[in-house]
Amino acid sequence: MFNRPLNRWVMLAAHVVINFVLGGVYAFSFFKGPLMAEFHWDPALLALAFSLNMGIIPIPMIIGGKMIDQGHGKAAIIIGGILFSLGFILSGFVHTLPMLLLTYGLLAGFGSGLAFTGNLNNVMKFFPDRKALASGIVLAGVGVGTLLCTELAKFFLAQMSITNSLLWLGIVYLGVLFVTQFFIRSAPAKGSGGIPASPMDQDWRGMLQTVRFWILFIILAVGCFAGVVINSASVQIGTEQFGLASGALVVSLVSIFNSIGRVVWGAVADRLGNYRTLTVVYLSMAALMVLLTLGSGAAAFYIGAVGIGFVYAGVLTIFPSLTSQNFGMRNQGMNYGFMYAGFGLGSVISPYVTSAIGAGGSYSPVFMLAIFLLVGGVVMIQVMQRMGQRAINQAKGAEVH
């Protein structure tokens, strides 16, 4: 019965559920306090577990991308999901920080990247007509999953220690993966004829030799830099610059609106086009950064921070579709793995810059830097739109001849 064809919307729902599980890795800030209380580890060194988890993701994304393009998208999801779950399960047995860095950091991070790219790029190939919407819906699962997994972790922590909680979270993740995988099929391999050929088709080697890739890479890094300023430091910005007593509420609101934004911007991009929508996204982020720079009080902060959380969702939603628009769908798996490194660059640099130049209680210099970068990003988007259209015309002309 499990070999029968599945409706693509059923598969989309299954991919969303997988991302509910993968969103659990972003609940690390919730695990951090109980881990320090139990083991008395240095908080800066403990944070390395999350940094390792995020830092290793581009490697399995490229590996998983190759599996997807060869028609093994489901295998990438299953293998990645098992490794991710094992990372949590084995974290339940650690007693030293190096072991946690190995289990939660490297093992769960590698599994997360493999399953994430399999999840996103596999389902996109079933939605050639609604690529941005499909990617937005799947990506929304990560934000919702963070909230769900945090609540599940709270339930376990009320009954047992943090290590046992991590163990049982991993077991739950493994159970969800086992059930959900029955509703997933692999997209056809690029050479099977199941993915229509496009005059824009290029493999990763050809893509890396184009100027268009590097412009898109920089645009992505710029957008991620601006978005991660809020994602990584919303609590500190709210309490230190805007005088909030606690930043707990804004963390939940940013996560919720970021999830909603991924679906909204995906639908908008499919109607307006990727470049127009991305221009609106970057200009909106810049305007909200201006509000945070000039505004004061709780209202300005909540509007600015939650607004950026909502708008920033468009960056991650549009870029998978934008990558396939420029370099074809046949090699989307590996191509987006390389493109995603732009996200890694912006995400790694942003927290350090925010901490360094936001010291002293005022983050306005960080906001002004983000505004400058976003305006530059808008200029690059306009250049890229013209270059992309020219490349499409040339490719079609070459195909005719």
C-alpha positions in Angstrom: 0.0 0.0 0.0 2.9 2.4 0.7 4.2 2.2 -2.9 1.1 3.8 -4.4 1.4 7.3 -5.8 0.7 10.1 -3.3 -1.1 13.4 -3.8 1.6 16.1 -3.8 -0.3 18.1 -1.1 -0.2 15.1 1.2 3.6 14.9 0.6 3.9 18.6 1.3 2.1 18.1 4.7 4.5 15.2 5.5 7.5 17.4 4.7 6.1 20.1 7.0 5.9 17.6 9.8 9.5 16.6 9.3 10.4 20.3 9.7 8.5 20.4 12.9 11.1 17.9 14.2 14.1 19.7 12.7 12.9 23.0 14.3 13.7 21.4 17.7 17.4 22.3 17.3 16.6 26.0 17.6 15.2 25.5 21.1 18.8 25.3 22.3 18.5 28.6 24.2 15.8 26.8 26.3 18.1 23.8 27.0 21.1 26.1 27.9 19.9 27.1 31.4 19.1 23.6 32.6 22.4 22.3 31.2 24.4 25.0 33.0 22.5 24.3 36.2 23.2 20.6 36.1 26.8 20.6 34.9 28.1 24.1 35.7 29.7 24.5 32.3 30.9 27.8 31.0 28.1 29.5 29.1 30.4 30.7 26.3 31.8 27.2 25.8 28.3 25.6 26.0 27.2 28.0 23.2 29.7 26.2 21.0 27.3 23.3 20.8 24.8 25.4 18.9 27.5 27.1 16.8 28.9 23.7 15.7 25.4 22.6 14.9 24.8 25.6 12.7 28.3 25.7 11.2 28.4 22.1 9.9 25.0 22.4 8.1 26.4 23.5 4.7 28.4 20.3 4.3 25.6 17.8 4.6 23.4 20.2 2.5 25.8 19.7 -0.4 25.9 15.9 0.2 22.1 15.7 0.5 21.7 17.9 -2.6 23.6 15.4 -4.6 21.4 12.6 -3.3 18.2 14.6 -4.2 19.5 15.3 -7.8 20.2 11.5 -8.2 16.6 10.7 -7.1 17.3 9.8 -3.5 15.6 12.6 -1.7 13.7 10.4 0.7 16.9 8.6 1.7 18.5 12.0 2.5 15.5 12.8 4.7 15.5 9.5 6.5 19.2 9.2 7.1 19.4 12.9 8.2 16.4 12.5 10.5 17.9 9.4 12.1 21.2 11.1 12.7 19.4 14.2 14.1 17.3 12.1 16.5 20.4 10.1 17.5 22.2 13.4 18.3 19.5 14.1 20.9 19.2 10.6 22.2 23.0 10.3 22.8 23.0 13.8 24.4 20.9 12.1 27.1 24.0 10.1 28.1 26.6 12.9 28.2 28.4 14.0 31.3 31.1 16.2 29.7 31.0 19.2 27.4 33.1 17.6 24.6 30.6 14.8 24.4 27.7 17.3 24.0 29.7 19.1 21.3 30.0 15.8 19.5 26.3 14.6 20.0 24.2 17.8 19.9 26.8 19.8 17.9 28.2 17.7 15.2 25.9 14.6 15.0 22.6 16.4 15.3 23.9 19.3 13.1 25.0 17.0 10.3 21.6 15.2 10.4 19.8 18.4 10.5 21.5 19.7 7.3 21.0 16.4 5.4 17.3 16.2 6.3 16.6 19.9 5.8 17.9 20.1 2.3 16.2 16.8 1.4 13.0 18.1 2.8 13.1 21.4 1.1 14.5 20.6 -2.3 12.7 17.3 -2.7 9.2 18.7 -2.3 10.0 21.8 -4.5 10.4 19.4 -7.5 6.8 18.4 -7.1 5.6 22.0 -7.3 7.2 23.5 -10.4 4.2 25.8 -10.7 4.3 27.0 -7.0 7.9 26.7 -6.0 8.0 29.7 -3.7 4.7 28.8 -1.9 5.8 25.2 -1.4 9.2 26.2 0.0 7.5 28.8 2.2 5.0 26.3 3.7 7.8 23.8 4.4 10.1 26.4 5.9 7.3 27.6 8.1 7.4 24.2 9.8 10.8 25.0 11.3 9.5 28.0 13.2 6.4 26.3 14.4 8.5 23.2 15.3 10.7 25.3 17.5 7.7 26.4 19.6 6.2 22.9 19.7 9.5 21.3 20.7 10.0 23.9 23.4 6.6 23.1 24.9 7.4 19.4 24.7 10.8 20.0 26.4 9.0 21.9 29.2 6.7 18.9 29.7 9.7 16.5 30.0 11.7 18.9 32.2 8.8 19.0 34.7 9.1 15.3 35.1 12.9 14.5 34.7 16.4 15.9 34.3 17.6 17.8 31.2 19.6 14.9 29.9 16.7 12.5 30.2 14.6 15.2 28.5 17.0 15.3 25.6 16.8 11.5 25.4 13.1 11.4 25.2 12.9 14.3 22.7 15.2 12.2 20.4 12.9 9.2 20.8 9.8 11.3 20.0 11.6 12.7 16.9 12.5 9.2 15.8 8.9 8.1 16.2 7.6 11.0 14.2 10.1 10.4 11.4 9.2 6.7 11.2 5.5 7.4 10.7 5.9 10.4 8.4 8.4 8.8 6.0 5.6 6.6 4.7 4.0 9.7 3.1 7.1 10.9 1.3 8.3 10.0 -2.2 11.6 10.9 -3.8 11.5 13.4 -6.7 12.7 11.9 -10.0 16.5 11.9 -10.7 17.7 14.7 -13.0 18.6 12.3 -15.8 15.3 10.3 -15.6 13.2 12.6 -17.7 10.9 13.3 -14.7 12.3 16.8 -14.2 11.7 18.9 -17.4 14.8 20.3 -19.0 15.4 24.0 -19.0 17.7 26.2 -21.0 18.9 27.6 -17.7 20.1 24.2 -16.3 23.6 24.3 -14.9 25.4 22.0 -12.5 27.2 23.4 -9.4 30.5 23.8 -11.3 29.0 25.9 -14.0 27.0 27.9 -11.5 30.0 28.8 -9.5 31.7 30.2 -12.6 28.9 32.7 -13.2 28.8 36.3 -11.8 25.1 35.8 -11.2 25.8 33.2 -8.5 28.1 35.4 -6.6 25.8 38.4 -6.7 23.0 36.2 -5.4 25.3 34.8 -2.8 26.1 38.4 -1.5 22.4 39.4 -1.6 21.5 36.4 0.5 24.3 37.0 3.0 23.3 40.7 3.4 19.6 39.7 4.0 20.6 37.1 6.5 22.9 39.5 8.3 20.1 41.9 8.8 17.5 39.3 9.9 19.8 37.5 12.3 20.5 40.8 14.2 17.0 40.4 15.6 16.9 36.6 15.7 20.1 36.4 17.7 19.8 39.4 20.0 16.1 40.4 20.3 16.1 39.9 24.1 19.2 42.0 24.6 18.0 44.8 22.3 14.6 44.9 24.0 16.0 45.0 27.6 19.1 47.1 27.1 18.0 49.7 24.5 14.3 49.9 24.8 13.9 49.3 28.5 11.8 46.1 28.5 11.7 44.2 31.8 11.9 40.9 29.8 12.4 39.9 26.2 10.7 36.5 26.5 7.5 37.6 24.7 9.3 39.0 21.7 11.1 35.8 21.1 7.8 33.9 20.7 6.2 36.7 18.6 9.2 36.9 16.2 9.1 33.1 15.8 5.4 33.0 15.2 5.4 35.9 12.7 8.5 34.5 11.0 6.6 31.2 10.4 3.5 33.1 9.0 5.8 35.3 6.8 7.3 32.2 5.1 3.9 31.2 3.8 2.8 34.8 2.9 6.0 35.7 1.1 5.9 32.4 -0.8 2.4 33.1 -2.1 3.4 36.7 -3.0 6.5 35.7 -4.8 4.6 33.3 -7.0 2.3 36.2 -8.0 4.7 39.1 -8.2 7.9 37.3 -9.1 10.9 36.6 -7.1 12.9 39.8 -7.8 10.0 42.2 -7.2 9.1 40.5 -3.9 12.7 40.4 -2.7 13.0 44.1 -3.4 9.9 44.7 -1.2 11.4 42.5 1.5 14.7 44.3 1.6 13.1 47.8 1.5 10.7 46.8 4.3 13.5 45.4 6.5 15.5 48.7 5.9 12.4 50.8 6.9 11.9 48.7 10.1 15.6 49.1 11.0 15.1 52.9 10.6 12.2 52.6 13.1 14.5 50.8 15.6 17.2 53.4 15.1 15.0 56.4 15.6 12.2 55.0 17.8 12.0 54.5 21.6 9.7 52.7 23.9 8.1 49.2 23.8 5.8 49.9 20.9 8.6 50.9 18.5 10.6 47.9 19.5 7.8 45.3 19.1 6.7 46.7 15.8 10.3 46.8 14.5 11.5 43.4 15.9 8.3 41.5 15.1 8.0 43.2 11.7 11.6 42.2 10.8 10.9 38.6 11.9 7.9 38.6 9.5 9.7 40.3 6.6 13.0 38.4 7.0 11.0 35.2 6.4 10.8 36.2 2.7 14.6 36.0 2.3 14.8 32.3 3.1 11.5 31.6 1.3 12.4 33.2 -2.0 16.0 32.1 -2.5 15.4 28.4 -3.2 13.0 29.4 -6.0 15.4 32.1 -7.1 18.2 29.6 -7.4 16.2 27.3 -9.6 15.0 30.3 -11.7 18.6 31.1 -12.5 20.2 27.6 -12.7 17.4 25.2 -13.4 15.6 22.6 -11.3 17.5 19.5 -12.4 20.5 20.4 -10.2 18.6 22.3 -7.5 19.7 20.0 -4.7 23.4 20.7 -5.0 23.1 24.2 -6.3 21.0 25.4 -3.4 23.5 23.6 -1.0 26.2 26.0 -2.3 23.9 29.0 -2.4 22.9 28.3 1.3 26.5 29.0 2.3 25.5 32.7 1.9 23.0 32.1 4.7 25.8 30.6 6.8 28.1 33.5 6.2 25.5 36.1 7.2 24.3 34.1 10.2 27.9 33.5 11.6 29.0 37.1 11.2 25.9 38.9 12.4 25.9 37.8 16.1 29.5 38.7 16.5 29.1 42.1 14.9 26.0 42.8 16.9 27.8 41.9 20.2 30.9 43.9 19.2 29.4 47.2 18.1 26.2 46.9 20.1 28.0 47.0 23.4 27.1 49.7 25.9 23.3 49.3 25.6 22.8 51.0 22.2 22.3 48.9 19.1 21.7 51.8 16.7 25.1 51.4 15.0 24.2 47.8 14.2 20.8 49.0 12.8 22.5 51.6 10.6 25.0 49.1 9.3 22.1 46.8 8.4 20.3 49.7 6.6 23.4 50.4 4.6 23.8 46.7 3.6 20.1 46.3 2.8 20.0 49.4 0.5 23.1 48.0 -1.3 21.2 44.7 -1.5 18.3 46.4 -3.3 20.7 47.8 -5.8 22.2 44.4 -6.4 18.7 42.9 -6.8 17.9 45.3 -9.6 21.2 44.5 -11.3 20.6 40.8 -10.8 17.1 41.1 -12.3 18.5 42.5 -15.5 21.3 40.0 -15.7 19.0 37.1 -15.0 16.6 38.2 -17.8 19.5 38.6 -20.2 20.8 35.1 -19.3 17.3 33.6 -19.9 17.0 35.3 -23.3 20.5 34.1 -24.3 19.8 30.6 -23.1 16.5 30.5 -25.1 18.3 32.0 -28.2 21.0 29.3 -28.0 18.4 26.6 -27.6 16.6 27.8 -30.8 19.8 27.7 -32.8 
